């Protein structure tokens, strides 16, 4: 499952990591050829956050989508 997300600033990155860390599933953020752990603040801030990124997760449930709705790219 893939979700397109937009993380605008460091505060959003922190909130995003707090949310994803509550889930046991492995998750990755992908932008072009770069792939980082979606639960890693350092990994995420190393990405170009001026562009949307894709969250890739094998098991996306409705709770996760609801928790991340503020980050969904339009």
CHARMM-style PDB file with segment names, atoms N, HN, CA, C and O in Angstrom:
ATOM      1  N   UNK     1       0.844  -1.176   0.000  1.00  0.00      PROA
ATOM      2  CA  UNK     1       0.000   0.000   0.000  1.00  0.00      PROA
ATOM      3  C   UNK     1       0.889   1.238   0.000  1.00  0.00      PROA
ATOM      4  O   UNK     1       1.918   1.270   0.675  1.00  0.00      PROA
ATOM      5  N   UNK     2       0.495   2.245  -0.750  1.00  0.00      PROA
ATOM      6  HN  UNK     2      -0.340   2.219  -1.298  1.00  0.00      PROA
ATOM      7  CA  UNK     2       1.252   3.489  -0.817  1.00  0.00      PROA
ATOM      8  C   UNK     2       0.331   4.670  -0.536  1.00  0.00      PROA
ATOM      9  O   UNK     2      -0.803   4.722  -1.012  1.00  0.00      PROA
ATOM     10  N   UNK     3       0.838   5.610   0.242  1.00  0.00      PROA
ATOM     11  HN  UNK     3       1.760   5.568   0.629  1.00  0.00      PROA
ATOM     12  CA  UNK     3       0.147   6.866   0.506  1.00  0.00      PROA
ATOM     13  C   UNK     3       1.098   7.994   0.145  1.00  0.00      PROA
ATOM     14  O   UNK     3       2.277   7.945   0.495  1.00  0.00      PROA
ATOM     15  N   UNK     4       0.607   9.004  -0.546  1.00  0.00      PROA
ATOM     16  HN  UNK     4      -0.351   9.044  -0.830  1.00  0.00      PROA
ATOM     17  CA  UNK     4       1.419  10.164  -0.868  1.00  0.00      PROA
ATOM     18  C   UNK     4       1.240  11.197   0.228  1.00  0.00      PROA
ATOM     19  O   UNK     4       0.122  11.609   0.539  1.00  0.00      PROA
ATOM     20  N   UNK     5       2.364  11.611   0.811  1.00  0.00      PROA
ATOM     21  HN  UNK     5       3.272  11.276   0.559  1.00  0.00      PROA
ATOM     22  CA  UNK     5       2.347  12.507   1.966  1.00  0.00      PROA
ATOM     23  C   UNK     5       3.164  13.756   1.698  1.00  0.00      PROA
ATOM     24  O   UNK     5       4.058  13.767   0.851  1.00  0.00      PROA
ATOM     25  N   UNK     6       2.841  14.808   2.437  1.00  0.00      PROA
ATOM     26  HN  UNK     6       2.115  14.799   3.125  1.00  0.00      PROA
ATOM     27  CA  UNK     6       3.612  16.049   2.401  1.00  0.00      PROA
ATOM     28  C   UNK     6       3.969  16.421   3.834  1.00  0.00      PROA
ATOM     29  O   UNK     6       3.085  16.674   4.652  1.00  0.00      PROA
ATOM     30  N   UNK     7       5.250  16.455   4.133  1.00  0.00      PROA
ATOM     31  HN  UNK     7       5.968  16.250   3.469  1.00  0.00      PROA
ATOM     32  CA  UNK     7       5.749  16.855   5.445  1.00  0.00      PROA
ATOM     33  C   UNK     7       6.414  18.213   5.265  1.00  0.00      PROA
ATOM     34  O   UNK     7       7.430  18.323   4.580  1.00  0.00      PROA
ATOM     35  N   UNK     8       5.840  19.249   5.880  1.00  0.00      PROA
ATOM     36  HN  UNK     8       5.014  19.159   6.437  1.00  0.00      PROA
ATOM     37  CA  UNK     8       6.248  20.619   5.584  1.00  0.00      PROA
ATOM     38  C   UNK     8       7.397  21.140   6.432  1.00  0.00      PROA
ATOM     39  O   UNK     8       8.208  21.932   5.951  1.00  0.00      PROA
ATOM     40  N   UNK     9       7.480  20.709   7.685  1.00  0.00      PROA
ATOM     41  HN  UNK     9       6.821  20.066   8.075  1.00  0.00      PROA
ATOM     42  CA  UNK     9       8.512  21.262   8.567  1.00  0.00      PROA
ATOM     43  C   UNK     9       8.881  20.237   9.635  1.00  0.00      PROA
ATOM     44  O   UNK     9       8.330  19.138   9.685  1.00  0.00      PROA
ATOM     45  N   UNK    10       9.823  20.625  10.483  1.00  0.00      PROA
ATOM     46  HN  UNK    10      10.270  21.518  10.442  1.00  0.00      PROA
ATOM     47  CA  UNK    10      10.332  19.705  11.502  1.00  0.00      PROA
ATOM     48  C   UNK    10       9.245  19.289  12.488  1.00  0.00      PROA
ATOM     49  O   UNK    10       9.232  18.142  12.933  1.00  0.00      PROA
ATOM     50  N   UNK    11       8.355  20.176  12.832  1.00  0.00      PROA
ATOM     51  HN  UNK    11       8.365  21.108  12.470  1.00  0.00      PROA
ATOM     52  CA  UNK    11       7.256  19.827  13.749  1.00  0.00      PROA
ATOM     53  C   UNK    11       6.384  18.727  13.148  1.00  0.00      PROA
ATOM     54  O   UNK    11       5.985  17.800  13.852  1.00  0.00      PROA
ATOM     55  N   UNK    12       6.089  18.824  11.861  1.00  0.00      PROA
ATOM     56  HN  UNK    12       6.413  19.578  11.290  1.00  0.00      PROA
ATOM     57  CA  UNK    12       5.302  17.774  11.212  1.00  0.00      PROA
ATOM     58  C   UNK    12       6.067  16.463  11.162  1.00  0.00      PROA
ATOM     59  O   UNK    12       5.476  15.397  11.330  1.00  0.00      PROA
ATOM     60  N   UNK    13       7.367  16.525  10.934  1.00  0.00      PROA
ATOM     61  HN  UNK    13       7.848  17.391  10.797  1.00  0.00      PROA
ATOM     62  CA  UNK    13       8.184  15.304  10.929  1.00  0.00      PROA
ATOM     63  C   UNK    13       8.122  14.637  12.294  1.00  0.00      PROA
ATOM     64  O   UNK    13       7.965  13.420  12.385  1.00  0.00      PROA
ATOM     65  N   UNK    14       8.245  15.426  13.353  1.00  0.00      PROA
ATOM     66  HN  UNK    14       8.373  16.415  13.279  1.00  0.00      PROA
ATOM     67  CA  UNK    14       8.172  14.868  14.711  1.00  0.00      PROA
ATOM     68  C   UNK    14       6.821  14.213  14.967  1.00  0.00      PROA
ATOM     69  O   UNK    14       6.764  13.101  15.490  1.00  0.00      PROA
ATOM     70  N   UNK    15       5.726  14.893  14.603  1.00  0.00      PROA
ATOM     71  HN  UNK    15       5.772  15.797  14.178  1.00  0.00      PROA
ATOM     72  CA  UNK    15       4.385  14.315  14.799  1.00  0.00      PROA
ATOM     73  C   UNK    15       4.223  13.043  13.972  1.00  0.00      PROA
ATOM     74  O   UNK    15       3.654  12.059  14.445  1.00  0.00      PROA
ATOM     75  N   UNK    16       4.727  13.064  12.731  1.00  0.00      PROA
ATOM     76  HN  UNK    16       5.189  13.863  12.347  1.00  0.00      PROA
ATOM     77  CA  UNK    16       4.637  11.906  11.852  1.00  0.00      PROA
ATOM     78  C   UNK    16       5.363  10.714  12.471  1.00  0.00      PROA
ATOM     79  O   UNK    16       4.817   9.611  12.500  1.00  0.00      PROA
ATOM     80  N   UNK    17       6.580  10.915  12.965  1.00  0.00      PROA
ATOM     81  HN  UNK    17       7.023  11.811  12.942  1.00  0.00      PROA
ATOM     82  CA  UNK    17       7.359   9.826  13.567  1.00  0.00      PROA
ATOM     83  C   UNK    17       6.686   9.324  14.845  1.00  0.00      PROA
ATOM     84  O   UNK    17       6.681   8.122  15.112  1.00  0.00      PROA
ATOM     85  N   UNK    18       6.121  10.234  15.630  1.00  0.00      PROA
ATOM     86  HN  UNK    18       6.124  11.210  15.413  1.00  0.00      PROA
ATOM     87  CA  UNK    18       5.378   9.809  16.828  1.00  0.00      PROA
ATOM     88  C   UNK    18       4.232   8.878  16.452  1.00  0.00      PROA
ATOM     89  O   UNK    18       3.979   7.887  17.138  1.00  0.00      PROA
ATOM     90  N   UNK    19       3.545   9.196  15.368  1.00  0.00      PROA
ATOM     91  HN  UNK    19       3.751  10.000  14.811  1.00  0.00      PROA
ATOM     92  CA  UNK    19       2.407   8.374  14.932  1.00  0.00      PROA
ATOM     93  C   UNK    19       2.890   7.039  14.381  1.00  0.00      PROA
ATOM     94  O   UNK    19       2.396   5.989  14.792  1.00  0.00      PROA
ATOM     95  N   UNK    20       3.846   7.061  13.458  1.00  0.00      PROA
ATOM     96  HN  UNK    20       4.248   7.914  13.124  1.00  0.00      PROA
ATOM     97  CA  UNK    20       4.283   5.809  12.828  1.00  0.00      PROA
ATOM     98  C   UNK    20       4.954   4.878  13.838  1.00  0.00      PROA
ATOM     99  O   UNK    20       4.899   3.657  13.692  1.00  0.00      PROA
ATOM    100  N   UNK    21       5.580   5.449  14.855  1.00  0.00      PROA
ATOM    101  HN  UNK    21       5.624   6.441  14.974  1.00  0.00      PROA
ATOM    102  CA  UNK    21       6.243   4.623  15.867  1.00  0.00      PROA
ATOM    103  C   UNK    21       5.266   3.825  16.720  1.00  0.00      PROA
ATOM    104  O   UNK    21       5.666   2.878  17.397  1.00  0.00      PROA
ATOM    105  N   UNK    22       4.002   4.195  16.695  1.00  0.00      PROA
ATOM    106  HN  UNK    22       3.677   4.965  16.145  1.00  0.00      PROA
ATOM    107  CA  UNK    22       2.981   3.477  17.456  1.00  0.00      PROA
ATOM    108  C   UNK    22       2.565   2.170  16.767  1.00  0.00      PROA
ATOM    109  O   UNK    22       1.868   1.349  17.363  1.00  0.00      PROA
ATOM    110  N   UNK    23       2.982   1.985  15.545  1.00  0.00      PROA
ATOM    111  HN  UNK    23       3.549   2.652  15.061  1.00  0.00      PROA
ATOM    112  CA  UNK    23       2.596   0.808  14.772  1.00  0.00      PROA
ATOM    113  C   UNK    23       3.777  -0.148  14.647  1.00  0.00      PROA
ATOM    114  O   UNK    23       4.919   0.287  14.498  1.00  0.00      PROA
ATOM    115  N   UNK    24       3.507  -1.428  14.706  1.00  0.00      PROA
ATOM    116  HN  UNK    24       2.579  -1.781  14.826  1.00  0.00      PROA
ATOM    117  CA  UNK    24       4.572  -2.433  14.637  1.00  0.00      PROA
ATOM    118  C   UNK    24       5.009  -2.737  13.202  1.00  0.00      PROA
ATOM    119  O   UNK    24       6.074  -3.320  12.998  1.00  0.00      PROA
ATOM    120  N   UNK    25       4.220  -2.360  12.224  1.00  0.00      PROA
ATOM    121  HN  UNK    25       3.355  -1.886  12.390  1.00  0.00      PROA
ATOM    122  CA  UNK    25       4.544  -2.648  10.831  1.00  0.00      PROA
ATOM    123  C   UNK    25       5.789  -1.893  10.384  1.00  0.00      PROA
ATOM    124  O   UNK    25       6.061  -0.786  10.849  1.00  0.00      PROA
ATOM    125  N   UNK    26       6.539  -2.508   9.475  1.00  0.00      PROA
ATOM    126  HN  UNK    26       6.319  -3.407   9.097  1.00  0.00      PROA
ATOM    127  CA  UNK    26       7.654  -1.810   8.839  1.00  0.00      PROA
ATOM    128  C   UNK    26       7.082  -0.825   7.838  1.00  0.00      PROA
ATOM    129  O   UNK    26       6.174  -1.158   7.076  1.00  0.00      PROA
ATOM    130  N   UNK    27       7.614   0.389   7.840  1.00  0.00      PROA
ATOM    131  HN  UNK    27       8.352   0.659   8.458  1.00  0.00      PROA
ATOM    132  CA  UNK    27       7.158   1.425   6.924  1.00  0.00      PROA
ATOM    133  C   UNK    27       8.381   2.140   6.371  1.00  0.00      PROA
ATOM    134  O   UNK    27       9.389   2.298   7.059  1.00  0.00      PROA
ATOM    135  N   UNK    28       8.276   2.566   5.127  1.00  0.00      PROA
ATOM    136  HN  UNK    28       7.457   2.438   4.568  1.00  0.00      PROA
ATOM    137  CA  UNK    28       9.368   3.304   4.498  1.00  0.00      PROA
ATOM    138  C   UNK    28       8.807   4.537   3.804  1.00  0.00      PROA
ATOM    139  O   UNK    28       7.671   4.540   3.328  1.00  0.00      PROA
ATOM    140  N   UNK    29       9.623   5.581   3.756  1.00  0.00      PROA
ATOM    141  HN  UNK    29      10.546   5.578   4.142  1.00  0.00      PROA
ATOM    142  CA  UNK    29       9.300   6.753   2.957  1.00  0.00      PROA
ATOM    143  C   UNK    29      10.188   6.707   1.727  1.00  0.00      PROA
ATOM    144  O   UNK    29      11.389   6.460   1.828  1.00  0.00      PROA
ATOM    145  N   UNK    30       9.596   6.945   0.574  1.00  0.00      PROA
ATOM    146  HN  UNK    30       8.620   7.146   0.492  1.00  0.00      PROA
ATOM    147  CA  UNK    30      10.305   6.844  -0.694  1.00  0.00      PROA
ATOM    148  C   UNK    30      10.165   8.163  -1.454  1.00  0.00      PROA
ATOM    149  O   UNK    30       9.072   8.714  -1.584  1.00  0.00      PROA
ATOM    150  N   UNK    31      11.290   8.647  -1.947  1.00  0.00      PROA
ATOM    151  HN  UNK    31      12.178   8.199  -1.841  1.00  0.00      PROA
ATOM    152  CA  UNK    31      11.295   9.807  -2.837  1.00  0.00      PROA
ATOM    153  C   UNK    31      12.344   9.530  -3.899  1.00  0.00      PROA
ATOM    154  O   UNK    31      13.544   9.564  -3.626  1.00  0.00      PROA
ATOM    155  N   UNK    32      11.886   9.259  -5.104  1.00  0.00      PROA
ATOM    156  HN  UNK    32      10.912   9.232  -5.327  1.00  0.00      PROA
ATOM    157  CA  UNK    32      12.816   8.894  -6.169  1.00  0.00      PROA
ATOM    158  C   UNK    32      13.525   7.606  -5.830  1.00  0.00      PROA
ATOM    159  O   UNK    32      12.882   6.585  -5.588  1.00  0.00      PROA
ATOM    160  N   UNK    33      14.836   7.644  -5.811  1.00  0.00      PROA
ATOM    161  HN  UNK    33      15.358   8.474  -6.009  1.00  0.00      PROA
ATOM    162  CA  UNK    33      15.610   6.440  -5.495  1.00  0.00      PROA
ATOM    163  C   UNK    33      15.961   6.337  -4.021  1.00  0.00      PROA
ATOM    164  O   UNK    33      16.594   5.368  -3.602  1.00  0.00      PROA
ATOM    165  N   UNK    34      15.560   7.319  -3.231  1.00  0.00      PROA
ATOM    166  HN  UNK    34      15.046   8.107  -3.572  1.00  0.00      PROA
ATOM    167  CA  UNK    34      15.861   7.324  -1.798  1.00  0.00      PROA
ATOM    168  C   UNK    34      14.761   6.645  -0.998  1.00  0.00      PROA
ATOM    169  O   UNK    34      13.576   6.915  -1.195  1.00  0.00      PROA
ATOM    170  N   UNK    35      15.164   5.767  -0.099  1.00  0.00      PROA
ATOM    171  HN  UNK    35      16.126   5.547   0.061  1.00  0.00      PROA
ATOM    172  CA  UNK    35      14.237   5.044   0.772  1.00  0.00      PROA
ATOM    173  C   UNK    35      14.766   5.158   2.196  1.00  0.00      PROA
ATOM    174  O   UNK    35      15.924   4.839   2.465  1.00  0.00      PROA
ATOM    175  N   UNK    36      13.897   5.622   3.119  1.00  0.00      PROA
ATOM    176  HN  UNK    36      12.956   5.881   2.901  1.00  0.00      PROA
ATOM    177  CA  UNK    36      14.302   5.732   4.521  1.00  0.00      PROA
ATOM    178  C   UNK    36      13.214   5.118   5.398  1.00  0.00      PROA
ATOM    179  O   UNK    36      12.058   4.996   4.992  1.00  0.00      PROA
ATOM    180  N   UNK    37      13.609   4.740   6.593  1.00  0.00      PROA
ATOM    181  HN  UNK    37      14.548   4.839   6.922  1.00  0.00      PROA
ATOM    182  CA  UNK    37      12.679   4.222   7.589  1.00  0.00      PROA
ATOM    183  C   UNK    37      11.706   5.335   7.974  1.00  0.00      PROA
ATOM    184  O   UNK    37      12.135   6.432   8.331  1.00  0.00      PROA
ATOM    185  N   UNK    38      10.415   5.069   7.907  1.00  0.00      PROA
ATOM    186  HN  UNK    38      10.066   4.177   7.617  1.00  0.00      PROA
ATOM    187  CA  UNK    38       9.391   6.072   8.215  1.00  0.00      PROA
ATOM    188  C   UNK    38       9.295   6.363   9.707  1.00  0.00      PROA
ATOM    189  O   UNK    38       8.513   7.219  10.120  1.00  0.00      PROA
ATOM    190  N   UNK    39      10.072   5.667  10.510  1.00  0.00      PROA
ATOM    191  HN  UNK    39      10.707   4.971  10.174  1.00  0.00      PROA
ATOM    192  CA  UNK    39      10.069   5.893  11.956  1.00  0.00      PROA
ATOM    193  C   UNK    39      11.370   6.565  12.412  1.00  0.00      PROA
ATOM    194  O   UNK    39      11.648   6.638  13.609  1.00  0.00      PROA
ATOM    195  N   UNK    40      12.156   7.048  11.461  1.00  0.00      PROA
ATOM    196  HN  UNK    40      11.930   6.988  10.489  1.00  0.00      PROA
ATOM    197  CA  UNK    40      13.460   7.639  11.746  1.00  0.00      PROA
ATOM    198  C   UNK    40      13.456   9.132  11.428  1.00  0.00      PROA
ATOM    199  O   UNK    40      13.372   9.526  10.265  1.00  0.00      PROA
ATOM    200  N   UNK    41      13.547   9.950  12.460  1.00  0.00      PROA
ATOM    201  HN  UNK    41      13.616   9.630  13.405  1.00  0.00      PROA
ATOM    202  CA  UNK    41      13.594  11.403  12.245  1.00  0.00      PROA
ATOM    203  C   UNK    41      14.807  11.770  11.389  1.00  0.00      PROA
ATOM    204  O   UNK    41      14.689  12.549  10.443  1.00  0.00      PROA
ATOM    205  N   UNK    42      15.969  11.210  11.721  1.00  0.00      PROA
ATOM    206  HN  UNK    42      16.064  10.577  12.489  1.00  0.00      PROA
ATOM    207  CA  UNK    42      17.175  11.537  10.959  1.00  0.00      PROA
ATOM    208  C   UNK    42      17.047  11.124   9.490  1.00  0.00      PROA
ATOM    209  O   UNK    42      17.466  11.857   8.594  1.00  0.00      PROA
ATOM    210  N   UNK    43      16.472   9.957   9.255  1.00  0.00      PROA
ATOM    211  HN  UNK    43      16.132   9.361   9.983  1.00  0.00      PROA
ATOM    212  CA  UNK    43      16.276   9.515   7.880  1.00  0.00      PROA
ATOM    213  C   UNK    43      15.358  10.447   7.113  1.00  0.00      PROA
ATOM    214  O   UNK    43      15.628  10.791   5.963  1.00  0.00      PROA
ATOM    215  N   UNK    44      14.282  10.850   7.749  1.00  0.00      PROA
ATOM    216  HN  UNK    44      14.062  10.570   8.684  1.00  0.00      PROA
ATOM    217  CA  UNK    44      13.293  11.700   7.073  1.00  0.00      PROA
ATOM    218  C   UNK    44      13.861  13.083   6.773  1.00  0.00      PROA
ATOM    219  O   UNK    44      13.661  13.606   5.677  1.00  0.00      PROA
ATOM    220  N   UNK    45      14.569  13.686   7.736  1.00  0.00      PROA
ATOM    221  HN  UNK    45      14.731  13.262   8.627  1.00  0.00      PROA
ATOM    222  CA  UNK    45      15.074  15.035   7.474  1.00  0.00      PROA
ATOM    223  C   UNK    45      16.222  15.037   6.464  1.00  0.00      PROA
ATOM    224  O   UNK    45      16.603  16.097   5.967  1.00  0.00      PROA
ATOM    225  N   UNK    46      16.772  13.872   6.159  1.00  0.00      PROA
ATOM    226  HN  UNK    46      16.463  13.011   6.563  1.00  0.00      PROA
ATOM    227  CA  UNK    46      17.800  13.801   5.121  1.00  0.00      PROA
ATOM    228  C   UNK    46      17.195  13.826   3.718  1.00  0.00      PROA
ATOM    229  O   UNK    46      17.917  13.949   2.728  1.00  0.00      PROA
ATOM    230  N   UNK    47      15.869  13.710   3.636  1.00  0.00      PROA
ATOM    231  HN  UNK    47      15.283  13.611   4.440  1.00  0.00      PROA
ATOM    232  CA  UNK    47      15.179  13.706   2.343  1.00  0.00      PROA
ATOM    233  C   UNK    47      14.822  15.137   1.935  1.00  0.00      PROA
ATOM    234  O   UNK    47      14.811  16.048   2.764  1.00  0.00      PROA
ATOM    235  N   UNK    48      14.532  15.317   0.657  1.00  0.00      PROA
ATOM    236  HN  UNK    48      14.540  14.577  -0.016  1.00  0.00      PROA
ATOM    237  CA  UNK    48      14.039  16.594   0.147  1.00  0.00      PROA
ATOM    238  C   UNK    48      12.556  16.681   0.466  1.00  0.00      PROA
ATOM    239  O   UNK    48      11.732  16.068  -0.213  1.00  0.00      PROA
ATOM    240  N   UNK    49      12.215  17.442   1.500  1.00  0.00      PROA
ATOM    241  HN  UNK    49      12.884  17.939   2.052  1.00  0.00      PROA
ATOM    242  CA  UNK    49      10.817  17.529   1.929  1.00  0.00      PROA
ATOM    243  C   UNK    49      10.040  18.621   1.203  1.00  0.00      PROA
ATOM    244  O   UNK    49       8.891  18.899   1.545  1.00  0.00      PROA
ATOM    245  N   UNK    50      10.663  19.240   0.204  1.00  0.00      PROA
ATOM    246  HN  UNK    50      11.597  19.015  -0.074  1.00  0.00      PROA
ATOM    247  CA  UNK    50       9.929  20.210  -0.620  1.00  0.00      PROA
ATOM    248  C   UNK    50       8.980  19.512  -1.581  1.00  0.00      PROA
ATOM    249  O   UNK    50       8.084  20.133  -2.151  1.00  0.00      PROA
ATOM    250  N   UNK    51       9.188  18.221  -1.751  1.00  0.00      PROA
ATOM    251  HN  UNK    51       9.916  17.716  -1.287  1.00  0.00      PROA
ATOM    252  CA  UNK    51       8.358  17.419  -2.649  1.00  0.00      PROA
ATOM    253  C   UNK    51       7.595  16.381  -1.832  1.00  0.00      PROA
ATOM    254  O   UNK    51       8.057  15.970  -0.768  1.00  0.00      PROA
ATOM    255  N   UNK    52       6.425  15.951  -2.322  1.00  0.00      PROA
ATOM    256  HN  UNK    52       6.050  16.284  -3.187  1.00  0.00      PROA
ATOM    257  CA  UNK    52       5.710  14.867  -1.630  1.00  0.00      PROA
ATOM    258  C   UNK    52       6.554  13.593  -1.617  1.00  0.00      PROA
ATOM    259  O   UNK    52       7.382  13.366  -2.500  1.00  0.00      PROA
ATOM    260  N   UNK    53       6.325  12.779  -0.603  1.00  0.00      PROA
ATOM    261  HN  UNK    53       5.653  12.964   0.114  1.00  0.00      PROA
ATOM    262  CA  UNK    53       6.991  11.488  -0.469  1.00  0.00      PROA
ATOM    263  C   UNK    53       5.922  10.408  -0.398  1.00  0.00      PROA
ATOM    264  O   UNK    53       4.762  10.691  -0.100  1.00  0.00      PROA
ATOM    265  N   UNK    54       6.316   9.182  -0.671  1.00  0.00      PROA
ATOM    266  HN  UNK    54       7.259   8.953  -0.913  1.00  0.00      PROA
ATOM    267  CA  UNK    54       5.377   8.064  -0.595  1.00  0.00      PROA
ATOM    268  C   UNK    54       5.671   7.222   0.628  1.00  0.00      PROA
ATOM    269  O   UNK    54       6.813   6.833   0.870  1.00  0.00      PROA
ATOM    270  N   UNK    55       4.635   6.946   1.395  1.00  0.00      PROA
ATOM    271  HN  UNK    55       3.707   7.262   1.198  1.00  0.00      PROA
ATOM    272  CA  UNK    55       4.731   6.004   2.499  1.00  0.00      PROA
ATOM    273  C   UNK    55       4.395   4.635   1.942  1.00  0.00      PROA
ATOM    274  O   UNK    55       3.331   4.437   1.355  1.00  0.00      PROA
ATOM    275  N   UNK    56       5.304   3.695   2.127  1.00  0.00      PROA
ATOM    276  HN  UNK    56       6.168   3.857   2.604  1.00  0.00      PROA
ATOM    277  CA  UNK    56       5.106   2.331   1.654  1.00  0.00      PROA
ATOM    278  C   UNK    56       5.032   1.420   2.867  1.00  0.00      PROA
ATOM    279  O   UNK    56       5.920   1.420   3.719  1.00  0.00      PROA
ATOM    280  N   UNK    57       3.950   0.640   2.931  1.00  0.00      PROA
ATOM    281  HN  UNK    57       3.228   0.640   2.239  1.00  0.00      PROA
ATOM    282  CA  UNK    57       3.725  -0.255   4.066  1.00  0.00      PROA
ATOM    283  C   UNK    57       2.943  -1.461   3.564  1.00  0.00      PROA
ATOM    284  O   UNK    57       2.015  -1.318   2.768  1.00  0.00      PROA
ATOM    285  N   UNK    58       3.314  -2.635   4.025  1.00  0.00      PROA
ATOM    286  HN  UNK    58       4.068  -2.751   4.671  1.00  0.00      PROA
ATOM    287  CA  UNK    58       2.626  -3.852   3.590  1.00  0.00      PROA
ATOM    288  C   UNK    58       1.195  -3.914   4.105  1.00  0.00      PROA
ATOM    289  O   UNK    58       0.296  -4.365   3.395  1.00  0.00      PROA
ATOM    290  N   UNK    59       0.984  -3.469   5.321  1.00  0.00      PROA
ATOM    291  HN  UNK    59       1.714  -3.103   5.898  1.00  0.00      PROA
ATOM    292  CA  UNK    59      -0.333  -3.605   5.952  1.00  0.00      PROA
ATOM    293  C   UNK    59      -0.828  -2.251   6.440  1.00  0.00      PROA
ATOM    294  O   UNK    59      -0.625  -1.889   7.599  1.00  0.00      PROA
ATOM    295  N   UNK    60      -1.475  -1.509   5.558  1.00  0.00      PROA
ATOM    296  HN  UNK    60      -1.641  -1.803   4.616  1.00  0.00      PROA
ATOM    297  CA  UNK    60      -2.049  -0.220   5.940  1.00  0.00      PROA
ATOM    298  C   UNK    60      -3.485  -0.465   6.370  1.00  0.00      PROA
ATOM    299  O   UNK    60      -4.284  -1.021   5.617  1.00  0.00      PROA
ATOM    300  N   UNK    61      -3.804  -0.045   7.583  1.00  0.00      PROA
ATOM    301  HN  UNK    61      -3.155   0.407   8.195  1.00  0.00      PROA
ATOM    302  CA  UNK    61      -5.176  -0.195   8.037  1.00  0.00      PROA
ATOM    303  C   UNK    61      -5.832   1.176   8.144  1.00  0.00      PROA
ATOM    304  O   UNK    61      -5.170   2.206   8.020  1.00  0.00      PROA
ATOM    305  N   UNK    62      -7.131   1.173   8.373  1.00  0.00      PROA
ATOM    306  HN  UNK    62      -7.669   0.336   8.473  1.00  0.00      PROA
ATOM    307  CA  UNK    62      -7.888   2.420   8.436  1.00  0.00      PROA
ATOM    308  C   UNK    62      -7.407   3.324   9.562  1.00  0.00      PROA
ATOM    309  O   UNK    62      -7.433   4.547   9.422  1.00  0.00      PROA
ATOM    310  N   UNK    63      -6.969   2.745  10.675  1.00  0.00      PROA
ATOM    311  HN  UNK    63      -6.948   1.752  10.789  1.00  0.00      PROA
ATOM    312  CA  UNK    63      -6.471   3.560  11.788  1.00  0.00      PROA
ATOM    313  C   UNK    63      -5.235   4.344  11.375  1.00  0.00      PROA
ATOM    314  O   UNK    63      -5.111   5.524  11.705  1.00  0.00      PROA
ATOM    315  N   UNK    64      -4.326   3.705  10.659  1.00  0.00      PROA
ATOM    316  HN  UNK    64      -4.427   2.748  10.391  1.00  0.00      PROA
ATOM    317  CA  UNK    64      -3.117   4.390  10.214  1.00  0.00      PROA
ATOM    318  C   UNK    64      -3.467   5.520   9.255  1.00  0.00      PROA
ATOM    319  O   UNK    64      -2.954   6.631   9.394  1.00  0.00      PROA
ATOM    320  N   UNK    65      -4.323   5.252   8.298  1.00  0.00      PROA
ATOM    321  HN  UNK    65      -4.740   4.350   8.185  1.00  0.00      PROA
ATOM    322  CA  UNK    65      -4.731   6.278   7.338  1.00  0.00      PROA
ATOM    323  C   UNK    65      -5.380   7.445   8.072  1.00  0.00      PROA
ATOM    324  O   UNK    65      -5.094   8.602   7.765  1.00  0.00      PROA
ATOM    325  N   UNK    66      -6.239   7.160   9.024  1.00  0.00      PROA
ATOM    326  HN  UNK    66      -6.471   6.220   9.273  1.00  0.00      PROA
ATOM    327  CA  UNK    66      -6.899   8.216   9.793  1.00  0.00      PROA
ATOM    328  C   UNK    66      -5.881   9.017  10.607  1.00  0.00      PROA
ATOM    329  O   UNK    66      -5.970  10.243  10.673  1.00  0.00      PROA
ATOM    330  N   UNK    67      -4.914   8.330  11.226  1.00  0.00      PROA
ATOM    331  HN  UNK    67      -4.843   7.334  11.172  1.00  0.00      PROA
ATOM    332  CA  UNK    67      -3.910   9.012  12.026  1.00  0.00      PROA
ATOM    333  C   UNK    67      -3.027   9.921  11.177  1.00  0.00      PROA
ATOM    334  O   UNK    67      -2.526  10.932  11.669  1.00  0.00      PROA
ATOM    335  N   UNK    68      -2.832   9.571   9.908  1.00  0.00      PROA
ATOM    336  HN  UNK    68      -3.239   8.750   9.509  1.00  0.00      PROA
ATOM    337  CA  UNK    68      -1.936  10.326   9.026  1.00  0.00      PROA
ATOM    338  C   UNK    68      -2.675  11.291   8.115  1.00  0.00      PROA
ATOM    339  O   UNK    68      -2.049  11.884   7.236  1.00  0.00      PROA
ATOM    340  N   UNK    69      -3.972  11.475   8.285  1.00  0.00      PROA
ATOM    341  HN  UNK    69      -4.480  10.994   9.000  1.00  0.00      PROA
ATOM    342  CA  UNK    69      -4.751  12.280   7.330  1.00  0.00      PROA
ATOM    343  C   UNK    69      -4.249  13.710   7.198  1.00  0.00      PROA
ATOM    344  O   UNK    69      -4.386  14.306   6.129  1.00  0.00      PROA
ATOM    345  N   UNK    70      -3.673  14.277   8.250  1.00  0.00      PROA
ATOM    346  HN  UNK    70      -3.562  13.793   9.118  1.00  0.00      PROA
ATOM    347  CA  UNK    70      -3.183  15.656   8.165  1.00  0.00      PROA
ATOM    348  C   UNK    70      -1.979  15.770   7.221  1.00  0.00      PROA
ATOM    349  O   UNK    70      -1.665  16.867   6.759  1.00  0.00      PROA
ATOM    350  N   UNK    71      -1.310  14.661   6.933  1.00  0.00      PROA
ATOM    351  HN  UNK    71      -1.565  13.770   7.308  1.00  0.00      PROA
ATOM    352  CA  UNK    71      -0.127  14.673   6.082  1.00  0.00      PROA
ATOM    353  C   UNK    71      -0.416  14.247   4.638  1.00  0.00      PROA
ATOM    354  O   UNK    71       0.477  14.318   3.793  1.00  0.00      PROA
ATOM    355  N   UNK    72      -1.615  13.818   4.344  1.00  0.00      PROA
ATOM    356  HN  UNK    72      -2.341  13.761   5.030  1.00  0.00      PROA
ATOM    357  CA  UNK    72      -1.939  13.351   2.998  1.00  0.00      PROA
ATOM    358  C   UNK    72      -1.813  14.495   2.002  1.00  0.00      PROA
ATOM    359  O   UNK    72      -2.342  15.584   2.226  1.00  0.00      PROA
ATOM    360  N   UNK    73      -1.113  14.244   0.903  1.00  0.00      PROA
ATOM    361  HN  UNK    73      -0.684  13.359   0.721  1.00  0.00      PROA
ATOM    362  CA  UNK    73      -0.948  15.250  -0.134  1.00  0.00      PROA
ATOM    363  C   UNK    73      -2.250  15.376  -0.918  1.00  0.00      PROA
ATOM    364  O   UNK    73      -2.931  14.387  -1.189  1.00  0.00      PROA
ATOM    365  N   UNK    74      -2.575  16.599  -1.270  1.00  0.00      PROA
ATOM    366  HN  UNK    74      -2.021  17.402  -1.050  1.00  0.00      PROA
ATOM    367  CA  UNK    74      -3.833  16.847  -1.999  1.00  0.00      PROA
ATOM    368  C   UNK    74      -3.749  16.397  -3.425  1.00  0.00      PROA
ATOM    369  OT1 UNK    74      -4.717  16.533  -4.173  1.00  0.00      PROA
TER     370      UNK     74
END
